[in-house]
Amino acid sequence: MKPLQISPETAVTLAKQLGVPLEHLMHMPQHILLQKIAELSKKQSQDTTDSSSAAEALEKGEQ
């Protein structure tokens, strides 16, 4: 299996965000990497939604 075709900067960023060693990331099967990226994206969108909900609650409390 050949290494993923991504830039070094992208690889380092993904390894940090996914919490996996860079060497593991570069040899990870593409379908598994895509699944992990989708999970990370879903988590980040939920965090954003939670943050915006908290901000809205604070705004309503101030009014």
C-alpha positions, -999 to +999 in steps of 0.1 A: +000+000+000+014+034-010+014+064+014-014+089+012-010+117-013-014+146+010+009+176+017+032+174+047+014+203+064-019+186+060-005+153+074+008+170+105-024+189+111-045+157+106-022+137+129-026+163+157-064+166+153-070+128+151-045+120+179-025+095+159+012+093+151+022+108+118+036+075+106+003+057+113-016+084+095+005+082+064+000+044+061-037+044+071-060+031+045-078+059+027-113+047+036-105+046+073-089+081+071-120+095+054-142+079+081-121+095+109-122+129+091-160+127+089-162+118+126-139+148+134-160+171+113-192+159+129-177+165+164-165+200+155-199+209+140-216+197+172-192+217+193-199+248+172-237+242+176-233+238+214-212+270+216-237+290+196-266+277+217-248+287+248-242+322+233-278+325+224-289+315+259-266+342+274-280+368+250-315+359+260-306+362+297-291+396+292-322+410+275 
